[in-house]
Amino acid sequence: MQSDRIATPFGRRPMTLAFVKAQFESASIKKHKSADKWKIYRDACDARTLLGLRDRALAVLNALLSFYPETNLTEGANLIVFPSNAQLSARANGIAGTTLRENLALLIEAGLIHRNDSPNGKRYARKGRDGTIETAFGFNLAPLLARSEELAIMAQRVADENQRLKVVKEKITIERRDIRKLISAAIEEGASGDWQRVEEQFIAVVSRLRNARAAGDLAALLDELTLLREGVVNMLEVQVLSAKSDANGIEIRQHIQNSNTESISELEPSSRNELGRKPSQAPRRQGEPIKSFPLGMVVRACPQISDYAPGGRISQWRDMMAAAVVVRSMLGVSPSAYQQACEIMGPENAAVVIACILERGGHINSAGGYLRDLTARAERGEFSLGPMLMALMRGAASAQGKSA
């Protein structure tokens, strides 16, 4: 394997390609370019994670800049500082000599400074008769000037990412608080439902938050919490609506427990005329529109649907609906069943249901019958996408955990 270091004679430090790159960048500084050295330093501090620098290295950089007499770094000026190690150590909070050398090397590797060595490796300046510096050997600050705009952009990227993390963490805090209150209220009020299982799901998601650091991991956990809250709200809403129906003199005839432990109630007719109707003609409660979920969340919960999208990738709802048409035909769902689902649920939500059926294909005997059943429940206001998506995301997370 070819090394990225160029050997140099007389036992001096090997020259890295990063060092050569920094020299090229320094040589291409725009004419008359000038920038505040402390503004550049602050940008470097903000971008330290992208630069791979630690706090000690930044303290050394601060010390180096303090030896440059002007506030601005200017193209054409002598940008070389030549303090001794003892002077540098004193201004860098008294760090040890070995630590000082290690952090100087890190600054060079990061391309923020480079060495301008004398023949004997010492740092010094040679002045002319008028007292101005003619030649200096030490550390060249020109790379900082050359990369000032780049460092500013890197600092902004870090700031934007930190802001995104802050927003996600705030949303997670709100979701956790709301779910905790909902579960506690449901248990205290004696609401029917498997609240022990819901509690365990909530604790499982919260426990994974301790090890989540990346924005992607936190966003995925936020999605799970959102789906869990939607599932809890859906369970409670069904019971509240049933209670209101009781208050109006309508009795509940039977309870049907499905795989998601959602209670589905079928209402008895309340007059003689209604008693004469067929079951299929019984009046149905018009439900609220089904809540939609972000496309990214849907694709994470139902990754297989992407294989049937144009180009094998879903980037917008049009791709999702096009893929759903293909999958609908493949699963044997009749056009009329799918059309009815689109009318009741909305085309986007109907496509999401098809994607969910595809993921659970091995557990569903008749995709068409299952879709018609979900459509009927949606028409009665007894169906929500939240629990279905949440179950799929939990299954995917469990599978990843077992394979890890």
FIVO-489910 format. One record per residue (C-alpha): residue number from 1; residue in one letter; x, y, z. Coordinates in Angstrom, 2 decimals. Each point is the difference from the previous one (the first is absolute). Layout:
REM FIVO-489910
atom i: NUM, aa: A, x: X, y: Y, z: Z
...
This chain:
REM FIVO-489910
atom i: 1, aa: M, x: 0.00, y: 0.00, z: 0.00
atom i: 2, aa: Q, x: 1.41, y: 3.34, z: -1.02
atom i: 3, aa: S, x: 0.79, y: 2.35, z: 2.88
atom i: 4, aa: D, x: -1.29, y: 3.55, z: 0.06
atom i: 5, aa: R, x: 3.22, y: 1.18, z: 1.64
atom i: 6, aa: I, x: 3.03, y: 1.26, z: -1.89
atom i: 7, aa: A, x: 3.33, y: -0.87, z: 1.62
atom i: 8, aa: T, x: 2.28, y: 2.92, z: 0.79
atom i: 9, aa: P, x: 3.72, y: -0.01, z: 0.85
atom i: 10, aa: F, x: 1.85, y: 0.91, z: 3.20
atom i: 11, aa: G, x: -2.59, y: -1.70, z: 2.26
atom i: 12, aa: R, x: -2.59, y: 2.76, z: -0.34
atom i: 13, aa: R, x: -3.75, y: -0.67, z: 0.37
atom i: 14, aa: P, x: -1.45, y: -1.78, z: -3.09
atom i: 15, aa: M, x: -1.98, y: 2.24, z: -2.34
atom i: 16, aa: T, x: -3.67, y: -0.96, z: -0.42
atom i: 17, aa: L, x: -2.23, y: 0.55, z: -3.01
atom i: 18, aa: A, x: -2.18, y: 2.21, z: 2.22
atom i: 19, aa: F, x: 3.05, y: 2.20, z: 0.53
atom i: 20, aa: V, x: 0.60, y: 0.23, z: -3.77
atom i: 21, aa: K, x: -3.70, y: 0.81, z: -0.56
atom i: 22, aa: A, x: 0.17, y: 2.78, z: 2.58
atom i: 23, aa: Q, x: 3.01, y: 1.50, z: -1.77
atom i: 24, aa: F, x: -1.84, y: 0.00, z: -3.33
atom i: 25, aa: E, x: -3.05, y: 1.66, z: 1.58
atom i: 26, aa: S, x: 2.18, y: 2.62, z: 1.67
atom i: 27, aa: A, x: 1.64, y: 0.82, z: -3.30
atom i: 28, aa: S, x: -3.39, y: 0.60, z: -1.66
atom i: 29, aa: I, x: -1.37, y: 2.62, z: 2.40
atom i: 30, aa: K, x: -1.87, y: 2.78, z: -1.80
atom i: 31, aa: K, x: 1.81, y: 3.26, z: -0.41
atom i: 32, aa: H, x: -0.50, y: 2.46, z: 2.90
atom i: 33, aa: K, x: -2.16, y: -2.50, z: 1.87
atom i: 34, aa: S, x: -0.35, y: 0.81, z: 3.70
atom i: 35, aa: A, x: -1.93, y: -1.59, z: 2.87
atom i: 36, aa: D, x: -0.29, y: 0.44, z: 3.74
atom i: 37, aa: K, x: 2.20, y: -2.65, z: 1.62
atom i: 38, aa: W, x: -2.32, y: -0.38, z: 3.01
atom i: 39, aa: K, x: -3.05, y: -0.46, z: -2.23
atom i: 40, aa: I, x: 1.87, y: -2.78, z: -1.80
atom i: 41, aa: Y, x: 0.98, y: -1.48, z: 3.36
atom i: 42, aa: R, x: -3.62, y: -0.01, z: 1.23
atom i: 43, aa: D, x: -1.10, y: -1.75, z: -3.20
atom i: 44, aa: A, x: 2.72, y: -2.61, z: 0.48
atom i: 45, aa: C, x: -1.19, y: -0.54, z: 3.58
atom i: 46, aa: D, x: -3.59, y: -0.46, z: -1.14
atom i: 47, aa: A, x: 1.09, y: -2.41, z: -2.76
atom i: 48, aa: R, x: 2.40, y: -1.99, z: 2.19
atom i: 49, aa: T, x: -2.01, y: -3.23, z: -0.28
atom i: 50, aa: L, x: 0.22, y: 0.13, z: -3.81
atom i: 51, aa: L, x: 3.70, y: 0.89, z: 0.18
atom i: 52, aa: G, x: 0.75, y: -2.78, z: 2.47
atom i: 53, aa: L, x: 1.49, y: 2.37, z: 2.56
atom i: 54, aa: R, x: -0.12, y: -0.09, z: 3.78
atom i: 55, aa: D, x: -0.11, y: 2.90, z: 2.45
atom i: 56, aa: R, x: 3.75, y: -0.12, z: 0.69
atom i: 57, aa: A, x: 0.79, y: 0.44, z: -3.71
atom i: 58, aa: L, x: -2.27, y: 3.05, z: -0.12
atom i: 59, aa: A, x: 1.76, y: 1.44, z: 3.05
atom i: 60, aa: V, x: 3.32, y: -0.37, z: -1.85
atom i: 61, aa: L, x: -1.50, y: 1.69, z: -3.08
atom i: 62, aa: N, x: -1.19, y: 2.86, z: 2.20
atom i: 63, aa: A, x: 3.53, y: 0.37, z: 1.38
atom i: 64, aa: L, x: 1.51, y: 0.04, z: -3.51
atom i: 65, aa: L, x: -2.41, y: 2.71, z: -1.12
atom i: 66, aa: S, x: 0.84, y: 2.10, z: 3.05
atom i: 67, aa: F, x: 3.60, y: 0.24, z: -1.26
atom i: 68, aa: Y, x: -1.18, y: 1.61, z: -3.25
atom i: 69, aa: P, x: -0.07, y: 3.76, z: 0.73
atom i: 70, aa: E, x: -2.81, y: 1.04, z: -2.36
atom i: 71, aa: T, x: -3.71, y: -0.72, z: 0.44
atom i: 72, aa: N, x: -0.47, y: -0.85, z: -3.68
atom i: 73, aa: L, x: 1.84, y: -2.63, z: -1.99
atom i: 74, aa: T, x: 0.79, y: 1.63, z: -3.34
atom i: 75, aa: E, x: 1.28, y: -1.45, z: -3.27
atom i: 76, aa: G, x: 3.50, y: 1.18, z: -0.79
atom i: 77, aa: A, x: 0.93, y: 0.60, z: 3.64
atom i: 78, aa: N, x: 2.41, y: -2.15, z: 1.95
atom i: 79, aa: L, x: -2.37, y: -2.53, z: 1.62
atom i: 80, aa: I, x: 2.71, y: -2.03, z: 1.75
atom i: 81, aa: V, x: 0.24, y: -0.07, z: 3.79
atom i: 82, aa: F, x: 3.10, y: -1.39, z: 1.70
atom i: 83, aa: P, x: -0.54, y: -0.43, z: 3.76
atom i: 84, aa: S, x: 2.06, y: -2.53, z: 1.94
atom i: 85, aa: N, x: -1.65, y: -3.04, z: 1.52
atom i: 86, aa: A, x: 0.35, y: 1.59, z: 3.44
atom i: 87, aa: Q, x: -1.81, y: 3.15, z: -1.16
atom i: 88, aa: L, x: -2.72, y: -2.02, z: -1.69
atom i: 89, aa: S, x: -0.48, y: -2.20, z: 3.05
atom i: 90, aa: A, x: -0.36, y: 3.05, z: 2.25
atom i: 91, aa: R, x: -2.73, y: 1.51, z: -2.18
atom i: 92, aa: A, x: -1.75, y: -3.36, z: -0.49
atom i: 93, aa: N, x: -0.86, y: -0.38, z: 3.69
atom i: 94, aa: G, x: 3.35, y: -1.58, z: 0.85
atom i: 95, aa: I, x: -0.43, y: -3.30, z: -1.85
atom i: 96, aa: A, x: 2.92, y: -2.44, z: 0.04
atom i: 97, aa: G, x: 2.54, y: -0.08, z: -2.81
atom i: 98, aa: T, x: -1.07, y: -3.42, z: -1.28
atom i: 99, aa: T, x: -3.65, y: 1.05, z: -0.08
atom i: 100, aa: L, x: 0.95, y: 3.23, z: -1.75
atom i: 101, aa: R, x: 1.82, y: -1.86, z: -2.77
atom i: 102, aa: E, x: -2.89, y: -2.44, z: -0.44
atom i: 103, aa: N, x: -2.52, y: 2.80, z: -0.43
atom i: 104, aa: L, x: 2.21, y: 1.97, z: -2.37
atom i: 105, aa: A, x: 0.12, y: -3.14, z: -2.13
atom i: 106, aa: L, x: -3.81, y: -0.21, z: 0.11
atom i: 107, aa: L, x: -0.32, y: 3.59, z: -1.20
atom i: 108, aa: I, x: 2.35, y: -0.75, z: -2.87
atom i: 109, aa: E, x: -1.87, y: -3.19, z: -0.90
atom i: 110, aa: A, x: -3.28, y: 1.95, z: 0.01
atom i: 111, aa: G, x: 1.52, y: 2.47, z: -2.48
atom i: 112, aa: L, x: -0.37, y: 3.07, z: 2.21
atom i: 113, aa: I, x: 3.70, y: 0.85, z: 0.24
atom i: 114, aa: H, x: 3.19, y: -1.32, z: -1.51
atom i: 115, aa: R, x: 3.66, y: 0.06, z: 0.93
atom i: 116, aa: N, x: 2.49, y: 2.31, z: -1.60
atom i: 117, aa: D, x: 3.17, y: -1.65, z: 1.26
atom i: 118, aa: S, x: 3.45, y: 1.54, z: 0.14
atom i: 119, aa: P, x: 3.08, y: -1.99, z: -1.09
atom i: 120, aa: N, x: 0.69, y: -1.04, z: 3.59
atom i: 121, aa: G, x: -3.67, y: -0.44, z: 0.98
atom i: 122, aa: K, x: 0.01, y: 3.01, z: 2.33
atom i: 123, aa: R, x: -2.64, y: 2.74, z: 0.01
atom i: 124, aa: Y, x: 1.27, y: 3.53, z: -0.41
atom i: 125, aa: A, x: -0.26, y: 3.14, z: -2.13
atom i: 126, aa: R, x: 2.65, y: 1.95, z: -1.83
atom i: 127, aa: K, x: -0.54, y: 3.76, z: -0.08
atom i: 128, aa: G, x: 1.29, y: 2.57, z: -2.44
atom i: 129, aa: R, x: 1.77, y: 3.26, z: 0.87
atom i: 130, aa: D, x: -3.32, y: 1.82, z: 0.32
atom i: 131, aa: G, x: -1.22, y: -2.52, z: 2.57
atom i: 132, aa: T, x: -2.56, y: -1.69, z: -2.23
atom i: 133, aa: I, x: -0.02, y: -3.79, z: -0.22
atom i: 134, aa: E, x: 1.57, y: -1.22, z: -3.21
atom i: 135, aa: T, x: -0.06, y: -3.75, z: 0.65
atom i: 136, aa: A, x: -1.83, y: -2.01, z: 2.65
atom i: 137, aa: F, x: -0.01, y: -3.68, z: 0.90
atom i: 138, aa: G, x: -2.79, y: -1.48, z: 2.12
atom i: 139, aa: F, x: -3.71, y: -0.62, z: -0.54
atom i: 140, aa: N, x: -1.77, y: 1.47, z: -3.00
atom i: 141, aa: L, x: -3.56, y: 1.21, z: 0.63
atom i: 142, aa: A, x: -0.77, y: 0.42, z: -3.70
atom i: 143, aa: P, x: -2.18, y: -3.18, z: -0.17
atom i: 144, aa: L, x: -2.41, y: 1.62, z: 2.44
atom i: 145, aa: L, x: -0.41, y: 2.99, z: -2.30
atom i: 146, aa: A, x: -0.30, y: -2.24, z: -3.07
atom i: 147, aa: R, x: -2.75, y: -2.10, z: 1.63
atom i: 148, aa: S, x: -1.89, y: 2.76, z: 1.81
atom i: 149, aa: E, x: -3.17, y: -0.38, z: -2.13
atom i: 150, aa: E, x: 0.15, y: -3.79, z: 0.21
atom i: 151, aa: L, x: 0.32, y: 0.12, z: 3.79
atom i: 152, aa: A, x: -2.97, y: 2.38, z: 0.21
atom i: 153, aa: I, x: -2.13, y: -2.44, z: -2.06
atom i: 154, aa: M, x: 1.10, y: -2.94, z: 2.16
atom i: 155, aa: A, x: -0.89, y: 1.94, z: 3.15
atom i: 156, aa: Q, x: -3.45, y: 0.76, z: -1.40
atom i: 157, aa: R, x: -0.53, y: -3.67, z: -0.85
atom i: 158, aa: V, x: 0.78, y: -0.97, z: 3.59
atom i: 159, aa: A, x: -2.32, y: 2.72, z: 1.32
atom i: 160, aa: D, x: -2.83, y: -1.16, z: -2.27
atom i: 161, aa: E, x: 0.49, y: -3.63, z: 1.08
atom i: 162, aa: N, x: 0.00, y: 1.01, z: 3.66
atom i: 163, aa: Q, x: -3.22, y: 1.94, z: -0.54
atom i: 164, aa: R, x: -1.61, y: -3.03, z: -1.67
atom i: 165, aa: L, x: 1.07, y: -2.18, z: 2.91
atom i: 166, aa: K, x: -1.42, y: 2.52, z: 2.45
atom i: 167, aa: V, x: -3.36, y: 0.04, z: -1.78
atom i: 168, aa: V, x: -0.17, y: -3.80, z: -0.16
atom i: 169, aa: K, x: 0.89, y: -0.31, z: 3.69
atom i: 170, aa: E, x: -2.68, y: 2.55, z: 0.92
atom i: 171, aa: K, x: -2.60, y: -1.93, z: -1.99
atom i: 172, aa: I, x: 1.09, y: -3.25, z: 1.67
atom i: 173, aa: T, x: -0.41, y: 1.61, z: 3.42
atom i: 174, aa: I, x: -3.53, y: 1.16, z: -0.89
atom i: 175, aa: E, x: -0.97, y: -3.42, z: -1.41
atom i: 176, aa: R, x: 1.34, y: -1.79, z: 3.09
atom i: 177, aa: R, x: -1.92, y: 2.32, z: 2.30
atom i: 178, aa: D, x: -3.27, y: -0.35, z: -1.94
atom i: 179, aa: I, x: 0.23, y: -3.80, z: -0.23
atom i: 180, aa: R, x: 0.78, y: -0.27, z: 3.70
atom i: 181, aa: K, x: -3.04, y: 2.14, z: 0.88
atom i: 182, aa: L, x: -2.29, y: -1.93, z: -2.36
atom i: 183, aa: I, x: 1.03, y: -3.40, z: 1.35
atom i: 184, aa: S, x: -0.30, y: 1.16, z: 3.61
atom i: 185, aa: A, x: -3.45, y: 1.48, z: -0.65
atom i: 186, aa: A, x: -1.19, y: -3.16, z: -1.77
atom i: 187, aa: I, x: 1.13, y: -2.24, z: 2.88
atom i: 188, aa: E, x: -1.42, y: 2.29, z: 2.71
atom i: 189, aa: E, x: -3.35, y: 0.28, z: -1.78
atom i: 190, aa: G, x: -0.16, y: -3.76, z: -0.58
atom i: 191, aa: A, x: -0.16, y: 0.29, z: -3.79
atom i: 192, aa: S, x: -0.16, y: -3.35, z: -1.73
atom i: 193, aa: G, x: 3.04, y: -1.11, z: -1.94
atom i: 194, aa: D, x: 3.32, y: -1.74, z: 0.44
atom i: 195, aa: W, x: 1.70, y: 2.95, z: 1.67
atom i: 196, aa: Q, x: 2.71, y: -2.22, z: 1.44
atom i: 197, aa: R, x: 1.16, y: -0.81, z: -3.51
atom i: 198, aa: V, x: -0.16, y: 3.68, z: -1.00
atom i: 199, aa: E, x: 2.04, y: 0.88, z: 3.09
atom i: 200, aa: E, x: 2.64, y: -2.58, z: -0.93
atom i: 201, aa: Q, x: 0.22, y: 1.38, z: -3.54
atom i: 202, aa: F, x: 0.44, y: 3.52, z: 1.37
atom i: 203, aa: I, x: 2.76, y: -1.08, z: 2.42
atom i: 204, aa: A, x: 1.78, y: -1.91, z: -2.79
atom i: 205, aa: V, x: 0.14, y: 3.09, z: -2.24
atom i: 206, aa: V, x: 1.10, y: 2.28, z: 2.84
atom i: 207, aa: S, x: 2.77, y: -2.39, z: 1.01
atom i: 208, aa: R, x: 1.52, y: 0.23, z: -3.48
atom i: 209, aa: L, x: 0.16, y: 3.79, z: 0.29
atom i: 210, aa: R, x: 2.93, y: -0.28, z: 2.42
atom i: 211, aa: N, x: 2.32, y: -1.31, z: -2.72
atom i: 212, aa: A, x: -1.36, y: 2.10, z: -2.88
atom i: 213, aa: R, x: 2.34, y: 2.82, z: -1.01
atom i: 214, aa: A, x: -0.27, y: 0.37, z: -3.78
atom i: 215, aa: A, x: -2.80, y: 2.10, z: -1.49
atom i: 216, aa: G, x: -1.24, y: -2.96, z: -2.06
atom i: 217, aa: D, x: -0.35, y: -2.25, z: 3.06
atom i: 218, aa: L, x: -1.85, y: 2.69, z: 1.96
atom i: 219, aa: A, x: -2.33, y: 0.69, z: -2.95
atom i: 220, aa: A, x: -0.85, y: -3.70, z: -0.26
atom i: 221, aa: L, x: -0.80, y: -0.17, z: 3.71
atom i: 222, aa: L, x: -2.12, y: 3.15, z: -0.31
atom i: 223, aa: D, x: -1.99, y: -1.75, z: -2.75
atom i: 224, aa: E, x: -0.58, y: -2.98, z: 2.27
atom i: 225, aa: L, x: -1.17, y: 2.21, z: 2.85
atom i: 226, aa: T, x: -2.32, y: 1.88, z: -2.36
atom i: 227, aa: L, x: -1.53, y: -3.25, z: -1.23
atom i: 228, aa: L, x: -0.37, y: -1.28, z: 3.55
atom i: 229, aa: R, x: -1.79, y: 3.18, z: 1.07
atom i: 230, aa: E, x: -2.31, y: -0.21, z: -3.02
atom i: 231, aa: G, x: -0.82, y: -3.60, z: 0.93
atom i: 232, aa: V, x: -0.82, y: 0.95, z: 3.59
atom i: 233, aa: V, x: -2.15, y: 2.95, z: -1.12
atom i: 234, aa: N, x: -1.82, y: -2.24, z: -2.48
atom i: 235, aa: M, x: -0.82, y: -2.55, z: 2.73
atom i: 236, aa: L, x: -1.31, y: 2.69, z: 2.32
atom i: 237, aa: E, x: -1.98, y: 1.80, z: -2.72
atom i: 238, aa: V, x: -1.89, y: -3.17, z: -0.86
atom i: 239, aa: Q, x: -1.01, y: -0.38, z: 3.66
atom i: 240, aa: V, x: -1.01, y: 3.67, z: 0.33
atom i: 241, aa: L, x: -2.17, y: -0.22, z: -3.11
atom i: 242, aa: S, x: -1.59, y: -3.18, z: 1.34
atom i: 243, aa: A, x: -0.71, y: 1.71, z: 3.31
atom i: 244, aa: K, x: -1.68, y: 2.91, z: -1.81
atom i: 245, aa: S, x: -2.15, y: -2.46, z: -1.93
atom i: 246, aa: D, x: -1.07, y: -1.60, z: 3.31
atom i: 247, aa: A, x: -1.01, y: 3.42, z: 1.30
atom i: 248, aa: N, x: -2.28, y: 0.42, z: -3.02
atom i: 249, aa: G, x: -1.78, y: -3.25, z: 0.75
atom i: 250, aa: I, x: 1.83, y: -2.17, z: -2.53
atom i: 251, aa: E, x: 1.12, y: -3.35, z: 1.40
atom i: 252, aa: I, x: 3.15, y: -1.84, z: -0.97
atom i: 253, aa: R, x: -0.86, y: -3.42, z: -1.43
atom i: 254, aa: Q, x: 3.36, y: -1.69, z: -0.18
atom i: 255, aa: H, x: 3.71, y: 0.57, z: 0.19
atom i: 256, aa: I, x: 2.42, y: -1.34, z: -2.55
atom i: 257, aa: Q, x: 3.62, y: -0.25, z: 1.11
atom i: 258, aa: N, x: 2.45, y: 0.14, z: -2.91
atom i: 259, aa: S, x: 3.75, y: -0.73, z: -0.16
atom i: 260, aa: N, x: 0.84, y: 3.57, z: 1.06
atom i: 261, aa: T, x: -2.30, y: -0.25, z: 3.10
atom i: 262, aa: E, x: -2.20, y: 2.79, z: -1.40
atom i: 263, aa: S, x: -3.65, y: -0.20, z: 1.11
atom i: 264, aa: I, x: -2.46, y: 0.14, z: -2.90
atom i: 265, aa: S, x: -3.65, y: 0.51, z: 0.97
atom i: 266, aa: E, x: -3.03, y: -0.70, z: -2.16
atom i: 267, aa: L, x: -3.00, y: 2.06, z: 1.01
atom i: 268, aa: E, x: -3.53, y: -1.48, z: 0.30
atom i: 269, aa: P, x: -2.91, y: 1.68, z: -1.79
atom i: 270, aa: S, x: -2.08, y: 2.19, z: 2.34
atom i: 271, aa: S, x: -3.39, y: 0.01, z: -1.73
atom i: 272, aa: R, x: -2.42, y: -2.49, z: -1.58
atom i: 273, aa: N, x: 0.66, y: 1.30, z: -3.48
atom i: 274, aa: E, x: 3.71, y: -0.52, z: 0.50
atom i: 275, aa: L, x: -0.64, y: -3.51, z: 1.37
atom i: 276, aa: G, x: -1.54, y: -0.91, z: -3.32
atom i: 277, aa: R, x: 3.12, y: 0.85, z: -1.93
atom i: 278, aa: K, x: 2.66, y: -2.48, z: -0.98
atom i: 279, aa: P, x: 3.29, y: 0.14, z: 1.94
atom i: 280, aa: S, x: 1.74, y: 1.46, z: -3.01
atom i: 281, aa: Q, x: -2.54, y: 2.82, z: -0.07
atom i: 282, aa: A, x: 0.51, y: 1.00, z: 3.65
atom i: 283, aa: P, x: 1.05, y: 3.63, z: 0.36
atom i: 284, aa: R, x: 3.76, y: 0.39, z: 0.46
atom i: 285, aa: R, x: 1.82, y: 2.70, z: 1.88
atom i: 286, aa: Q, x: 1.92, y: 2.24, z: -2.38
atom i: 287, aa: G, x: 3.56, y: 0.05, z: 1.28
atom i: 288, aa: E, x: 2.48, y: 2.81, z: 0.02
atom i: 289, aa: P, x: 2.55, y: 0.05, z: -2.85
atom i: 290, aa: I, x: 2.86, y: -2.42, z: 0.60
atom i: 291, aa: K, x: 3.12, y: 1.75, z: 1.25
atom i: 292, aa: S, x: 2.83, y: -0.02, z: -2.54
atom i: 293, aa: F, x: 3.62, y: -0.66, z: 0.88
atom i: 294, aa: P, x: 3.26, y: 1.35, z: -1.50
atom i: 295, aa: L, x: 1.16, y: -1.82, z: -3.11
atom i: 296, aa: G, x: 3.44, y: -0.64, z: 1.48
atom i: 297, aa: M, x: -1.55, y: -1.74, z: 3.00
atom i: 298, aa: V, x: -2.15, y: -2.17, z: -2.28
atom i: 299, aa: V, x: 2.98, y: -1.06, z: -2.12
atom i: 300, aa: R, x: 1.97, y: -0.94, z: 3.13
atom i: 301, aa: A, x: -2.89, y: -2.10, z: 1.26
atom i: 302, aa: C, x: -0.72, y: -1.56, z: -3.44
atom i: 303, aa: P, x: 3.33, y: -0.22, z: -1.88
atom i: 304, aa: Q, x: -1.17, y: -2.71, z: -2.46
atom i: 305, aa: I, x: -2.35, y: 2.37, z: -1.84
atom i: 306, aa: S, x: 3.02, y: 1.88, z: -1.40
atom i: 307, aa: D, x: 0.86, y: -3.01, z: -2.20
atom i: 308, aa: Y, x: -3.17, y: 0.62, z: -2.02
atom i: 309, aa: A, x: 0.39, y: 3.76, z: -0.40
atom i: 310, aa: P, x: 1.29, y: 1.63, z: -3.20
atom i: 311, aa: G, x: 3.78, y: -0.25, z: 0.18
atom i: 312, aa: G, x: -0.19, y: -2.10, z: 3.15
atom i: 313, aa: R, x: -0.19, y: 3.05, z: 2.25
atom i: 314, aa: I, x: -2.81, y: 1.93, z: 1.69
atom i: 315, aa: S, x: 0.68, y: 3.71, z: 0.35
atom i: 316, aa: Q, x: -3.52, y: 1.40, z: -0.24
atom i: 317, aa: W, x: -3.59, y: -1.10, z: 0.52
atom i: 318, aa: R, x: -0.49, y: -0.46, z: -3.74
atom i: 319, aa: D, x: 2.65, y: -2.74, z: 0.08
atom i: 320, aa: M, x: -1.74, y: -1.66, z: 2.96
atom i: 321, aa: M, x: -3.40, y: -0.04, z: -1.73
atom i: 322, aa: A, x: 1.51, y: -1.31, z: -3.27
atom i: 323, aa: A, x: 1.71, y: -2.82, z: 1.89
atom i: 324, aa: A, x: -3.24, y: -0.79, z: 1.87
atom i: 325, aa: V, x: -1.84, y: -0.55, z: -3.30
atom i: 326, aa: V, x: 2.62, y: -2.55, z: -1.06
atom i: 327, aa: V, x: -0.07, y: -1.76, z: 3.39
atom i: 328, aa: R, x: -3.81, y: 0.05, z: 0.08
atom i: 329, aa: S, x: -0.10, y: -2.03, z: -3.21
atom i: 330, aa: M, x: 2.77, y: -2.32, z: 1.19
atom i: 331, aa: L, x: -1.84, y: -0.74, z: 3.28
atom i: 332, aa: G, x: -3.24, y: -0.77, z: -1.85
atom i: 333, aa: V, x: -1.93, y: 2.97, z: 1.37
atom i: 334, aa: S, x: -2.86, y: 0.88, z: -2.33
atom i: 335, aa: P, x: -0.13, y: 3.48, z: -1.57
atom i: 336, aa: S, x: -3.37, y: 0.62, z: 1.62
atom i: 337, aa: A, x: 1.32, y: -0.82, z: 3.49
atom i: 338, aa: Y, x: 2.94, y: 2.34, z: -0.46
atom i: 339, aa: Q, x: -2.19, y: 2.74, z: -1.49
atom i: 340, aa: Q, x: -2.33, y: -0.20, z: 2.99
atom i: 341, aa: A, x: 3.01, y: 0.23, z: 2.38
atom i: 342, aa: C, x: 1.22, y: 3.11, z: -1.84
atom i: 343, aa: E, x: -3.42, y: 1.62, z: 0.30
atom i: 344, aa: I, x: -0.38, y: -0.73, z: 3.72
atom i: 345, aa: M, x: 3.60, y: 0.38, z: 1.22
atom i: 346, aa: G, x: 1.45, y: 2.32, z: -2.62
atom i: 347, aa: P, x: 2.40, y: -1.12, z: -2.75
atom i: 348, aa: E, x: 3.16, y: 0.57, z: 2.07
atom i: 349, aa: N, x: -1.25, y: -1.95, z: 3.02
atom i: 350, aa: A, x: -1.33, y: -2.79, z: -2.22
atom i: 351, aa: A, x: 3.45, y: -0.32, z: -1.54
atom i: 352, aa: V, x: 1.52, y: -0.18, z: 3.48
atom i: 353, aa: V, x: -2.42, y: -2.82, z: 0.93
atom i: 354, aa: I, x: 1.06, y: -1.93, z: -3.11
atom i: 355, aa: A, x: 3.65, y: 0.49, z: 1.04
atom i: 356, aa: C, x: -0.80, y: -1.34, z: 3.49
atom i: 357, aa: I, x: -1.83, y: -3.02, z: -1.47
atom i: 358, aa: L, x: 3.06, y: -0.69, z: -2.14
atom i: 359, aa: E, x: 2.23, y: -0.01, z: 3.10
atom i: 360, aa: R, x: -2.37, y: -2.39, z: 1.80
atom i: 361, aa: G, x: -0.69, y: -2.11, z: -3.09
atom i: 362, aa: G, x: 0.96, y: -3.26, z: 1.69
atom i: 363, aa: H, x: -2.62, y: 0.53, z: 2.74
atom i: 364, aa: I, x: -2.97, y: 1.02, z: -2.15
atom i: 365, aa: N, x: -1.95, y: -2.66, z: -1.91
atom i: 366, aa: S, x: -2.11, y: 2.33, z: -2.14
atom i: 367, aa: A, x: 1.44, y: 3.43, z: -0.67
atom i: 368, aa: G, x: -3.20, y: 1.12, z: -1.72
atom i: 369, aa: G, x: -2.25, y: -1.09, z: 2.85
atom i: 370, aa: Y, x: 2.33, y: 1.56, z: 2.54
atom i: 371, aa: L, x: -0.02, y: 3.32, z: -1.89
atom i: 372, aa: R, x: -3.82, y: -0.01, z: -0.21
atom i: 373, aa: D, x: -0.19, y: -0.64, z: 3.76
atom i: 374, aa: L, x: 2.37, y: 2.89, z: 0.75
atom i: 375, aa: T, x: -1.97, y: 2.24, z: -2.38
atom i: 376, aa: A, x: -3.24, y: -0.82, z: 1.81
atom i: 377, aa: R, x: 1.61, y: 0.75, z: 3.35
atom i: 378, aa: A, x: 1.37, y: 3.29, z: -1.36
atom i: 379, aa: E, x: -3.47, y: 0.96, z: -1.18
atom i: 380, aa: R, x: -1.28, y: -0.55, z: 3.55
atom i: 381, aa: G, x: 2.86, y: 2.03, z: 1.45
atom i: 382, aa: E, x: 1.52, y: -3.05, z: 1.68
atom i: 383, aa: F, x: 3.30, y: -0.25, z: -1.86
atom i: 384, aa: S, x: 3.30, y: 1.86, z: 0.33
atom i: 385, aa: L, x: 3.24, y: -0.51, z: -1.87
atom i: 386, aa: G, x: 2.05, y: 0.73, z: 3.13
atom i: 387, aa: P, x: -0.10, y: -3.41, z: 1.73
atom i: 388, aa: M, x: 0.64, y: -1.83, z: -3.28
atom i: 389, aa: L, x: 3.07, y: 2.08, z: -0.86
atom i: 390, aa: M, x: 1.24, y: -0.16, z: 3.59
atom i: 391, aa: A, x: -0.21, y: -3.80, z: 0.03
atom i: 392, aa: L, x: 1.99, y: -0.21, z: -3.24
atom i: 393, aa: M, x: 2.69, y: 2.38, z: 1.32
atom i: 394, aa: R, x: 0.28, y: -2.02, z: 3.22
atom i: 395, aa: G, x: 0.39, y: -3.17, z: -2.04
atom i: 396, aa: A, x: 2.72, y: 1.57, z: -2.13
atom i: 397, aa: A, x: 1.83, y: 1.27, z: 3.09
atom i: 398, aa: S, x: -0.24, y: -3.44, z: 1.61
atom i: 399, aa: A, x: 1.38, y: -1.68, z: -3.12
atom i: 400, aa: Q, x: 2.92, y: 2.43, z: -0.12
atom i: 401, aa: G, x: 0.71, y: -0.65, z: 3.68
atom i: 402, aa: K, x: 0.14, y: -3.76, z: -0.55
atom i: 403, aa: S, x: 2.27, y: 0.31, z: -3.04
atom i: 404, aa: A, x: 2.38, y: 2.40, z: 1.77
